[in-house]
Amino acid sequence: MSVWRRLGFVSCGNVNCKDYDEDLFLEMDKKLDLLFIEAGGNRFTIQTYNSIRDYMSISAKKALTKKGRSDEVIREHKAIVEAFSQRNAKKVEEAIKNI
């Protein structure tokens, strides 16, 4: 089983996916976002993110109802993680801009 599936990120193949735990998906999305933000080392950005994330979760939950959106989220995060693992700041920036 892939790490993405264990974390709740399930590829649904361009369908409105309902065979995953939506709350777990959103929680893992939140944790991964926070990991990216913490990597920047800016305390103010971290505090700001933590204070608005619950509000962002409302729109994120709605966005997941869009056909294929969960697959898009997975692709976006994989691109960012790959760029981080290569220690390539330019690729990280490009991957984030492509969201």
Biopython code that builds the backbone (N, CA, C, O; Angstrom):
import numpy as np
from Bio.PDB.StructureBuilder import StructureBuilder

atoms = [
    (1, "MET", "N", (0.848, -1.175, 0.000)),
    (1, "MET", "CA", (0.000, 0.000, 0.000)),
    (1, "MET", "C", (0.897, 1.244, 0.000)),
    (1, "MET", "O", (1.853, 1.328, 0.771)),
    (2, "SER", "N", (0.582, 2.191, -0.860)),
    (2, "SER", "CA", (1.411, 3.390, -0.967)),
    (2, "SER", "C", (1.260, 4.279, 0.256)),
    (2, "SER", "O", (0.257, 4.220, 0.967)),
    (3, "VAL", "N", (2.270, 5.099, 0.485)),
    (3, "VAL", "CA", (2.205, 6.044, 1.594)),
    (3, "VAL", "C", (1.038, 6.995, 1.419)),
    (3, "VAL", "O", (0.414, 7.394, 2.402)),
    (4, "TRP", "N", (0.731, 7.368, 0.173)),
    (4, "TRP", "CA", (-0.372, 8.302, -0.075)),
    (4, "TRP", "C", (-1.698, 7.668, 0.336)),
    (4, "TRP", "O", (-2.541, 8.329, 0.942)),
    (5, "ARG", "N", (-1.885, 6.387, 0.009)),
    (5, "ARG", "CA", (-3.127, 5.713, 0.385)),
    (5, "ARG", "C", (-3.211, 5.574, 1.911)),
    (5, "ARG", "O", (-4.277, 5.774, 2.495)),
    (6, "ARG", "N", (-2.087, 5.232, 2.554)),
    (6, "ARG", "CA", (-2.096, 5.107, 4.017)),
    (6, "ARG", "C", (-2.456, 6.427, 4.680)),
    (6, "ARG", "O", (-3.072, 6.443, 5.745)),
    (7, "LEU", "N", (-2.075, 7.528, 4.055)),
    (7, "LEU", "CA", (-2.381, 8.841, 4.608)),
    (7, "LEU", "C", (-3.793, 9.311, 4.277)),
    (7, "LEU", "O", (-4.213, 10.379, 4.722)),
    (8, "GLY", "N", (-4.521, 8.524, 3.505)),
    (8, "GLY", "CA", (-5.877, 8.901, 3.173)),
    (8, "GLY", "C", (-6.021, 9.526, 1.803)),
    (8, "GLY", "O", (-7.132, 9.872, 1.402)),
    (9, "PHE", "N", (-4.919, 9.681, 1.068)),
    (9, "PHE", "CA", (-4.975, 10.232, -0.278)),
    (9, "PHE", "C", (-5.217, 9.077, -1.241)),
    (9, "PHE", "O", (-4.310, 8.290, -1.514)),
    (10, "VAL", "N", (-6.420, 8.977, -1.747)),
    (10, "VAL", "CA", (-6.810, 7.857, -2.587)),
    (10, "VAL", "C", (-7.085, 8.348, -3.996)),
    (10, "VAL", "O", (-7.894, 9.255, -4.191)),
    (11, "SER", "N", (-6.430, 7.766, -4.966)),
    (11, "SER", "CA", (-6.685, 8.130, -6.354)),
    (11, "SER", "C", (-8.017, 7.535, -6.792)),
    (11, "SER", "O", (-8.267, 6.342, -6.622)),
    (12, "CYS", "N", (-8.863, 8.383, -7.356)),
    (12, "CYS", "CA", (-10.207, 7.941, -7.718)),
    (12, "CYS", "C", (-10.428, 7.948, -9.217)),
    (12, "CYS", "O", (-11.517, 7.596, -9.670)),
    (13, "GLY", "N", (-9.446, 8.334, -9.995)),
    (13, "GLY", "CA", (-9.536, 8.239, -11.432)),
    (13, "GLY", "C", (-10.634, 9.051, -12.081)),
    (13, "GLY", "O", (-11.478, 8.500, -12.788)),
    (14, "ASN", "N", (-10.637, 10.355, -11.854)),
    (14, "ASN", "CA", (-11.573, 11.262, -12.524)),
    (14, "ASN", "C", (-13.034, 10.921, -12.302)),
    (14, "ASN", "O", (-13.864, 11.132, -13.186)),
    (15, "VAL", "N", (-13.348, 10.406, -11.151)),
    (15, "VAL", "CA", (-14.746, 10.202, -10.781)),
    (15, "VAL", "C", (-14.981, 10.917, -9.465)),
    (15, "VAL", "O", (-14.031, 11.274, -8.769)),
    (16, "ASN", "N", (-16.226, 11.126, -9.125)),
    (16, "ASN", "CA", (-16.531, 11.736, -7.842)),
    (16, "ASN", "C", (-16.330, 10.667, -6.774)),
    (16, "ASN", "O", (-17.238, 9.887, -6.486)),
    (17, "CYS", "N", (-15.160, 10.639, -6.201)),
    (17, "CYS", "CA", (-14.716, 9.561, -5.322)),
    (17, "CYS", "C", (-15.415, 9.591, -3.968)),
    (17, "CYS", "O", (-15.417, 10.616, -3.286)),
    (18, "LYS", "N", (-15.994, 8.488, -3.592)),
    (18, "LYS", "CA", (-16.624, 8.392, -2.279)),
    (18, "LYS", "C", (-16.095, 7.192, -1.497)),
    (18, "LYS", "O", (-16.637, 6.864, -0.441)),
    (19, "ASP", "N", (-15.047, 6.529, -1.992)),
    (19, "ASP", "CA", (-14.532, 5.357, -1.297)),
    (19, "ASP", "C", (-13.316, 5.685, -0.435)),
    (19, "ASP", "O", (-12.457, 4.832, -0.211)),
    (20, "TYR", "N", (-13.252, 6.917, 0.041)),
    (20, "TYR", "CA", (-12.185, 7.302, 0.946)),
    (20, "TYR", "C", (-12.791, 8.067, 2.114)),
    (20, "TYR", "O", (-13.930, 8.529, 2.049)),
    (21, "ASP", "N", (-12.021, 8.192, 3.169)),
    (21, "ASP", "CA", (-12.459, 8.913, 4.358)),
    (21, "ASP", "C", (-12.180, 10.400, 4.137)),
    (21, "ASP", "O", (-11.037, 10.845, 4.241)),
    (22, "GLU", "N", (-13.216, 11.154, 3.837)),
    (22, "GLU", "CA", (-13.064, 12.575, 3.513)),
    (22, "GLU", "C", (-12.434, 13.356, 4.671)),
    (22, "GLU", "O", (-11.586, 14.221, 4.447)),
    (23, "ASP", "N", (-12.843, 13.055, 5.897)),
    (23, "ASP", "CA", (-12.274, 13.761, 7.045)),
    (23, "ASP", "C", (-10.788, 13.460, 7.209)),
    (23, "ASP", "O", (-10.002, 14.355, 7.521)),
    (24, "LEU", "N", (-10.399, 12.201, 6.998)),
    (24, "LEU", "CA", (-8.981, 11.833, 7.079)),
    (24, "LEU", "C", (-8.201, 12.513, 5.957)),
    (24, "LEU", "O", (-7.101, 13.017, 6.183)),
    (25, "PHE", "N", (-8.761, 12.529, 4.761)),
    (25, "PHE", "CA", (-8.125, 13.194, 3.621)),
    (25, "PHE", "C", (-7.850, 14.653, 3.960)),
    (25, "PHE", "O", (-6.743, 15.147, 3.743)),
    (26, "LEU", "N", (-8.856, 15.342, 4.492)),
    (26, "LEU", "CA", (-8.697, 16.760, 4.830)),
    (26, "LEU", "C", (-7.702, 16.966, 5.968)),
    (26, "LEU", "O", (-6.947, 17.938, 5.964)),
    (27, "GLU", "N", (-7.697, 16.064, 6.933)),
    (27, "GLU", "CA", (-6.746, 16.170, 8.049)),
    (27, "GLU", "C", (-5.309, 15.985, 7.552)),
    (27, "GLU", "O", (-4.409, 16.714, 7.969)),
    (28, "MET", "N", (-5.095, 15.018, 6.668)),
    (28, "MET", "CA", (-3.761, 14.791, 6.123)),
    (28, "MET", "C", (-3.347, 15.947, 5.217)),
    (28, "MET", "O", (-2.176, 16.326, 5.185)),
    (29, "ASP", "N", (-4.300, 16.504, 4.488)),
    (29, "ASP", "CA", (-4.030, 17.683, 3.659)),
    (29, "ASP", "C", (-3.565, 18.833, 4.548)),
    (29, "ASP", "O", (-2.608, 19.536, 4.226)),
    (30, "LYS", "N", (-4.249, 19.007, 5.651)),
    (30, "LYS", "CA", (-3.900, 20.068, 6.609)),
    (30, "LYS", "C", (-2.486, 19.847, 7.172)),
    (30, "LYS", "O", (-1.696, 20.787, 7.268)),
    (31, "LYS", "N", (-2.181, 18.610, 7.539)),
    (31, "LYS", "CA", (-0.858, 18.302, 8.096)),
    (31, "LYS", "C", (0.253, 18.517, 7.065)),
    (31, "LYS", "O", (1.320, 19.035, 7.395)),
    (32, "LEU", "N", (0.000, 18.120, 5.827)),
    (32, "LEU", "CA", (1.006, 18.300, 4.796)),
    (32, "LEU", "C", (1.211, 19.784, 4.500)),
    (32, "LEU", "O", (2.345, 20.238, 4.347)),
    (33, "ASP", "N", (0.122, 20.533, 4.421)),
    (33, "ASP", "CA", (0.237, 21.982, 4.220)),
    (33, "ASP", "C", (1.054, 22.616, 5.337)),
    (33, "ASP", "O", (1.928, 23.443, 5.077)),
    (34, "LEU", "N", (0.773, 22.231, 6.578)),
    (34, "LEU", "CA", (1.503, 22.792, 7.720)),
    (34, "LEU", "C", (2.983, 22.411, 7.654)),
    (34, "LEU", "O", (3.849, 23.217, 7.995)),
    (35, "LEU", "N", (3.267, 21.203, 7.223)),
    (35, "LEU", "CA", (4.666, 20.777, 7.074)),
    (35, "LEU", "C", (5.396, 21.672, 6.076)),
    (35, "LEU", "O", (6.530, 22.084, 6.318)),
    (36, "PHE", "N", (4.741, 21.970, 4.952)),
    (36, "PHE", "CA", (5.334, 22.861, 3.955)),
    (36, "PHE", "C", (5.555, 24.250, 4.545)),
    (36, "PHE", "O", (6.616, 24.847, 4.359)),
    (37, "ILE", "N", (4.569, 24.755, 5.246)),
    (37, "ILE", "CA", (4.656, 26.103, 5.823)),
    (37, "ILE", "C", (5.741, 26.161, 6.897)),
    (37, "ILE", "O", (6.507, 27.123, 6.958)),
    (38, "GLU", "N", (5.806, 25.136, 7.739)),
    (38, "GLU", "CA", (6.840, 25.106, 8.777)),
    (38, "GLU", "C", (8.239, 25.039, 8.175)),
    (38, "GLU", "O", (9.198, 25.544, 8.759)),
    (39, "ALA", "N", (8.352, 24.413, 7.006)),
    (39, "ALA", "CA", (9.664, 24.324, 6.349)),
    (39, "ALA", "C", (10.199, 25.713, 6.009)),
    (39, "ALA", "O", (11.409, 25.915, 5.908)),
    (40, "GLY", "N", (9.289, 26.663, 5.836)),
    (40, "GLY", "CA", (9.705, 28.036, 5.556)),
    (40, "GLY", "C", (10.282, 28.747, 6.765)),
    (40, "GLY", "O", (11.010, 29.730, 6.622)),
    (41, "GLY", "N", (9.963, 28.257, 7.956)),
    (41, "GLY", "CA", (10.535, 28.784, 9.178)),
    (41, "GLY", "C", (10.020, 30.147, 9.629)),
    (41, "GLY", "O", (10.617, 30.767, 10.509)),
    (42, "ASN", "N", (8.928, 30.622, 9.045)),
    (42, "ASN", "CA", (8.398, 31.927, 9.414)),
    (42, "ASN", "C", (7.277, 31.745, 10.445)),
    (42, "ASN", "O", (6.188, 31.279, 10.111)),
    (43, "ARG", "N", (7.552, 32.114, 11.691)),
    (43, "ARG", "CA", (6.586, 31.931, 12.781)),
    (43, "ARG", "C", (5.263, 32.635, 12.508)),
    (43, "ARG", "O", (4.199, 32.091, 12.802)),
    (44, "PHE", "N", (5.321, 33.845, 11.947)),
    (44, "PHE", "CA", (4.100, 34.592, 11.666)),
    (44, "PHE", "C", (3.233, 33.853, 10.642)),
    (44, "PHE", "O", (2.014, 33.778, 10.797)),
    (45, "THR", "N", (3.857, 33.315, 9.606)),
    (45, "THR", "CA", (3.111, 32.571, 8.588)),
    (45, "THR", "C", (2.477, 31.320, 9.192)),
    (45, "THR", "O", (1.336, 30.984, 8.875)),
    (46, "ILE", "N", (3.207, 30.641, 10.052)),
    (46, "ILE", "CA", (2.693, 29.444, 10.720)),
    (46, "ILE", "C", (1.487, 29.800, 11.584)),
    (46, "ILE", "O", (0.464, 29.117, 11.535)),
    (47, "GLN", "N", (1.602, 30.863, 12.373)),
    (47, "GLN", "CA", (0.493, 31.290, 13.233)),
    (47, "GLN", "C", (-0.720, 31.709, 12.407)),
    (47, "GLN", "O", (-1.857, 31.388, 12.751)),
    (48, "THR", "N", (-0.470, 32.421, 11.325)),
    (48, "THR", "CA", (-1.562, 32.857, 10.455)),
    (48, "THR", "C", (-2.270, 31.649, 9.856)),
    (48, "THR", "O", (-3.499, 31.575, 9.864)),
    (49, "TYR", "N", (-1.497, 30.712, 9.343)),
    (49, "TYR", "CA", (-2.079, 29.502, 8.760)),
    (49, "TYR", "C", (-2.933, 28.768, 9.799)),
    (49, "TYR", "O", (-4.068, 28.383, 9.519)),
    (50, "ASN", "N", (-2.380, 28.581, 10.989)),
    (50, "ASN", "CA", (-3.121, 27.865, 12.031)),
    (50, "ASN", "C", (-4.416, 28.564, 12.402)),
    (50, "ASN", "O", (-5.395, 27.905, 12.753)),
    (51, "SER", "N", (-4.437, 29.881, 12.331)),
    (51, "SER", "CA", (-5.646, 30.605, 12.715)),
    (51, "SER", "C", (-6.721, 30.595, 11.621)),
    (51, "SER", "O", (-7.901, 30.779, 11.920)),
    (52, "ILE", "N", (-6.329, 30.382, 10.362)),
    (52, "ILE", "CA", (-7.331, 30.401, 9.292)),
    (52, "ILE", "C", (-7.626, 29.028, 8.702)),
    (52, "ILE", "O", (-8.553, 28.896, 7.902)),
    (53, "ARG", "N", (-6.870, 28.016, 9.071)),
    (53, "ARG", "CA", (-7.015, 26.699, 8.443)),
    (53, "ARG", "C", (-8.419, 26.118, 8.602)),
    (53, "ARG", "O", (-8.929, 25.506, 7.664)),
    (54, "ASP", "N", (-9.052, 26.288, 9.748)),
    (54, "ASP", "CA", (-10.390, 25.732, 9.931)),
    (54, "ASP", "C", (-11.372, 26.341, 8.933)),
    (54, "ASP", "O", (-12.255, 25.651, 8.424)),
    (55, "TYR", "N", (-11.216, 27.623, 8.658)),
    (55, "TYR", "CA", (-12.080, 28.265, 7.665)),
    (55, "TYR", "C", (-11.773, 27.750, 6.258)),
    (55, "TYR", "O", (-12.669, 27.583, 5.431)),
    (56, "MET", "N", (-10.502, 27.507, 6.011)),
    (56, "MET", "CA", (-10.102, 26.983, 4.710)),
    (56, "MET", "C", (-10.650, 25.568, 4.509)),
    (56, "MET", "O", (-10.947, 25.169, 3.383)),
    (57, "SER", "N", (-10.783, 24.815, 5.597)),
    (57, "SER", "CA", (-11.286, 23.441, 5.506)),
    (57, "SER", "C", (-12.707, 23.391, 4.977)),
    (57, "SER", "O", (-13.093, 22.432, 4.309)),
    (58, "ILE", "N", (-13.482, 24.419, 5.272)),
    (58, "ILE", "CA", (-14.867, 24.467, 4.787)),
    (58, "ILE", "C", (-14.882, 24.493, 3.263)),
    (58, "ILE", "O", (-15.607, 23.723, 2.632)),
    (59, "SER", "N", (-14.082, 25.377, 2.674)),
    (59, "SER", "CA", (-14.050, 25.451, 1.206)),
    (59, "SER", "C", (-13.350, 24.229, 0.613)),
    (59, "SER", "O", (-13.709, 23.782, -0.477)),
    (60, "ALA", "N", (-12.361, 23.687, 1.313)),
    (60, "ALA", "CA", (-11.665, 22.487, 0.818)),
    (60, "ALA", "C", (-12.630, 21.312, 0.757)),
    (60, "ALA", "O", (-12.608, 20.538, -0.200)),
    (61, "LYS", "N", (-13.470, 21.177, 1.766)),
    (61, "LYS", "CA", (-14.448, 20.088, 1.790)),
    (61, "LYS", "C", (-15.417, 20.224, 0.615)),
    (61, "LYS", "O", (-15.773, 19.235, -0.027)),
    (62, "LYS", "N", (-15.832, 21.439, 0.346)),
    (62, "LYS", "CA", (-16.736, 21.679, -0.782)),
    (62, "LYS", "C", (-16.025, 21.380, -2.101)),
    (62, "LYS", "O", (-16.621, 20.813, -3.017)),
    (63, "ALA", "N", (-14.751, 21.763, -2.195)),
    (63, "ALA", "CA", (-13.994, 21.547, -3.426)),
    (63, "ALA", "C", (-13.859, 20.063, -3.746)),
    (63, "ALA", "O", (-13.809, 19.684, -4.917)),
    (64, "LEU", "N", (-13.799, 19.221, -2.715)),
    (64, "LEU", "CA", (-13.640, 17.785, -2.947)),
    (64, "LEU", "C", (-14.856, 17.164, -3.623)),
    (64, "LEU", "O", (-14.779, 16.044, -4.129)),
    (65, "THR", "N", (-15.965, 17.873, -3.637)),
    (65, "THR", "CA", (-17.146, 17.352, -4.332)),
    (65, "THR", "C", (-17.002, 17.492, -5.848)),
    (65, "THR", "O", (-17.744, 16.870, -6.607)),
    (66, "LYS", "N", (-16.043, 18.312, -6.284)),
    (66, "LYS", "CA", (-15.779, 18.478, -7.714)),
    (66, "LYS", "C", (-15.160, 17.194, -8.265)),
    (66, "LYS", "O", (-14.211, 16.660, -7.692)),
    (67, "LYS", "N", (-15.687, 16.716, -9.350)),
    (67, "LYS", "CA", (-15.216, 15.485, -9.973)),
    (67, "LYS", "C", (-13.710, 15.567, -10.255)),
    (67, "LYS", "O", (-13.246, 16.480, -10.939)),
    (68, "GLY", "N", (-12.962, 14.609, -9.723)),
    (68, "GLY", "CA", (-11.527, 14.520, -9.969)),
    (68, "GLY", "C", (-10.656, 15.401, -9.089)),
    (68, "GLY", "O", (-9.432, 15.367, -9.214)),
    (69, "ARG", "N", (-11.255, 16.191, -8.201)),
    (69, "ARG", "CA", (-10.451, 17.123, -7.390)),
    (69, "ARG", "C", (-9.489, 16.402, -6.457)),
    (69, "ARG", "O", (-8.365, 16.862, -6.261)),
    (70, "SER", "N", (-9.910, 15.278, -5.876)),
    (70, "SER", "CA", (-8.997, 14.574, -4.966)),
    (70, "SER", "C", (-7.745, 14.125, -5.708)),
    (70, "SER", "O", (-6.647, 14.171, -5.153)),
    (71, "ASP", "N", (-7.899, 13.690, -6.959)),
    (71, "ASP", "CA", (-6.728, 13.313, -7.764)),
    (71, "ASP", "C", (-5.833, 14.514, -8.024)),
    (71, "ASP", "O", (-4.608, 14.394, -7.993)),
    (72, "GLU", "N", (-6.434, 15.678, -8.282)),
    (72, "GLU", "CA", (-5.651, 16.898, -8.507)),
    (72, "GLU", "C", (-4.841, 17.246, -7.268)),
    (72, "GLU", "O", (-3.665, 17.594, -7.370)),
    (73, "VAL", "N", (-5.465, 17.154, -6.098)),
    (73, "VAL", "CA", (-4.780, 17.463, -4.836)),
    (73, "VAL", "C", (-3.576, 16.543, -4.661)),
    (73, "VAL", "O", (-2.492, 16.988, -4.284)),
    (74, "ILE", "N", (-3.776, 15.267, -4.936)),
    (74, "ILE", "CA", (-2.679, 14.303, -4.794)),
    (74, "ILE", "C", (-1.534, 14.651, -5.744)),
    (74, "ILE", "O", (-0.372, 14.651, -5.339)),
    (75, "ARG", "N", (-1.853, 14.948, -7.000)),
    (75, "ARG", "CA", (-0.810, 15.306, -7.974)),
    (75, "ARG", "C", (-0.068, 16.568, -7.538)),
    (75, "ARG", "O", (1.157, 16.638, -7.640)),
    (76, "GLU", "N", (-0.807, 17.561, -7.053)),
    (76, "GLU", "CA", (-0.186, 18.812, -6.605)),
    (76, "GLU", "C", (0.785, 18.554, -5.460)),
    (76, "GLU", "O", (1.916, 19.040, -5.470)),
    (77, "HIS", "N", (0.334, 17.790, -4.480)),
    (77, "HIS", "CA", (1.190, 17.512, -3.328)),
    (77, "HIS", "C", (2.392, 16.655, -3.703)),
    (77, "HIS", "O", (3.495, 16.879, -3.204)),
    (78, "LYS", "N", (2.186, 15.686, -4.572)),
    (78, "LYS", "CA", (3.315, 14.850, -5.002)),
    (78, "LYS", "C", (4.384, 15.692, -5.687)),
    (78, "LYS", "O", (5.576, 15.481, -5.469)),
    (79, "ALA", "N", (3.965, 16.640, -6.509)),
    (79, "ALA", "CA", (4.930, 17.501, -7.205)),
    (79, "ALA", "C", (5.735, 18.331, -6.205)),
    (79, "ALA", "O", (6.944, 18.503, -6.367)),
    (80, "ILE", "N", (5.073, 18.839, -5.183)),
    (80, "ILE", "CA", (5.763, 19.644, -4.172)),
    (80, "ILE", "C", (6.723, 18.778, -3.364)),
    (80, "ILE", "O", (7.872, 19.158, -3.141)),
    (81, "VAL", "N", (6.249, 17.611, -2.925)),
    (81, "VAL", "CA", (7.100, 16.708, -2.145)),
    (81, "VAL", "C", (8.316, 16.280, -2.965)),
    (81, "VAL", "O", (9.431, 16.240, -2.443)),
    (82, "GLU", "N", (8.111, 15.964, -4.232)),
    (82, "GLU", "CA", (9.219, 15.569, -5.104)),
    (82, "GLU", "C", (10.254, 16.691, -5.213)),
    (82, "GLU", "O", (11.457, 16.444, -5.130)),
    (83, "ALA", "N", (9.781, 17.915, -5.399)),
    (83, "ALA", "CA", (10.699, 19.055, -5.505)),
    (83, "ALA", "C", (11.466, 19.256, -4.193)),
    (83, "ALA", "O", (12.668, 19.521, -4.208)),
    (84, "PHE", "N", (10.768, 19.129, -3.063)),
    (84, "PHE", "CA", (11.445, 19.231, -1.763)),
    (84, "PHE", "C", (12.500, 18.142, -1.630)),
    (84, "PHE", "O", (13.615, 18.403, -1.176)),
    (85, "SER", "N", (12.148, 16.919, -2.026)),
    (85, "SER", "CA", (13.093, 15.804, -1.855)),
    (85, "SER", "C", (14.332, 15.987, -2.719)),
    (85, "SER", "O", (15.402, 15.475, -2.393)),
    (86, "GLN", "N", (14.186, 16.720, -3.824)),
    (86, "GLN", "CA", (15.332, 17.020, -4.682)),
    (86, "GLN", "C", (16.090, 18.261, -4.205)),
    (86, "GLN", "O", (17.117, 18.635, -4.771)),
    (87, "ARG", "N", (15.563, 18.888, -3.158)),
    (87, "ARG", "CA", (16.149, 20.128, -2.626)),
    (87, "ARG", "C", (16.285, 21.182, -3.720)),
    (87, "ARG", "O", (17.302, 21.864, -3.845)),
    (88, "ASN", "N", (15.217, 21.285, -4.503)),
    (88, "ASN", "CA", (15.209, 22.173, -5.649)),
    (88, "ASN", "C", (14.185, 23.289, -5.405)),
    (88, "ASN", "O", (12.995, 23.124, -5.674)),
    (89, "ALA", "N", (14.665, 24.417, -4.895)),
    (89, "ALA", "CA", (13.779, 25.522, -4.527)),
    (89, "ALA", "C", (12.973, 26.038, -5.710)),
    (89, "ALA", "O", (11.803, 26.389, -5.562)),
    (90, "LYS", "N", (13.594, 26.084, -6.882)),
    (90, "LYS", "CA", (12.888, 26.570, -8.072)),
    (90, "LYS", "C", (11.715, 25.651, -8.416)),
    (90, "LYS", "O", (10.627, 26.128, -8.738)),
    (91, "LYS", "N", (11.936, 24.326, -8.349)),
    (91, "LYS", "CA", (10.862, 23.376, -8.622)),
    (91, "LYS", "C", (9.768, 23.449, -7.563)),
    (91, "LYS", "O", (8.587, 23.294, -7.875)),
    (92, "VAL", "N", (10.158, 23.684, -6.310)),
    (92, "VAL", "CA", (9.156, 23.832, -5.244)),
    (92, "VAL", "C", (8.270, 25.027, -5.568)),
    (92, "VAL", "O", (7.043, 24.939, -5.525)),
    (93, "GLU", "N", (8.908, 26.141, -5.891)),
    (93, "GLU", "CA", (8.164, 27.352, -6.212)),
    (93, "GLU", "C", (7.233, 27.135, -7.416)),
    (93, "GLU", "O", (6.084, 27.576, -7.400)),
    (94, "GLU", "N", (7.721, 26.470, -8.435)),
    (94, "GLU", "CA", (6.908, 26.192, -9.626)),
    (94, "GLU", "C", (5.727, 25.294, -9.288)),
    (94, "GLU", "O", (4.607, 25.524, -9.745)),
    (95, "ALA", "N", (5.991, 24.263, -8.479)),
    (95, "ALA", "CA", (4.919, 23.329, -8.105)),
    (95, "ALA", "C", (3.834, 24.051, -7.308)),
    (95, "ALA", "O", (2.646, 23.790, -7.500)),
    (96, "ILE", "N", (4.229, 24.943, -6.429)),
    (96, "ILE", "CA", (3.254, 25.683, -5.633)),
    (96, "ILE", "C", (2.468, 26.646, -6.517)),
    (96, "ILE", "O", (1.258, 26.798, -6.347)),
    (97, "LYS", "N", (3.142, 27.291, -7.449)),
    (97, "LYS", "CA", (2.449, 28.219, -8.354)),
    (97, "LYS", "C", (1.454, 27.493, -9.251)),
    (97, "LYS", "O", (0.487, 28.099, -9.713)),
    (98, "ASN", "N", (1.672, 26.214, -9.502)),
    (98, "ASN", "CA", (0.787, 25.453, -10.383)),
    (98, "ASN", "C", (-0.470, 24.940, -9.682)),
    (98, "ASN", "O", (-1.294, 24.260, -10.293)),
    (99, "ILE", "N", (-0.609, 25.258, -8.439)),
    (99, "ILE", "CA", (-1.812, 24.804, -7.702)),
    (99, "ILE", "C", (-2.989, 25.651, -8.093)),
    (99, "ILE", "O", (-4.094, 25.441, -7.594)),
]
sb = StructureBuilder()
sb.init_structure("model")
sb.init_model(0)
sb.init_chain("A")
sb.init_seg("    ")
for serial, (resi, resn, name, xyz) in enumerate(atoms, 1):
    if name == "N":
        sb.init_residue(resn, " ", resi, " ")
    sb.init_atom(name, np.array(xyz, "f"), 0.0, 1.0, " ", f" {name:<3s}", serial, name[0])
structure = sb.get_structure()
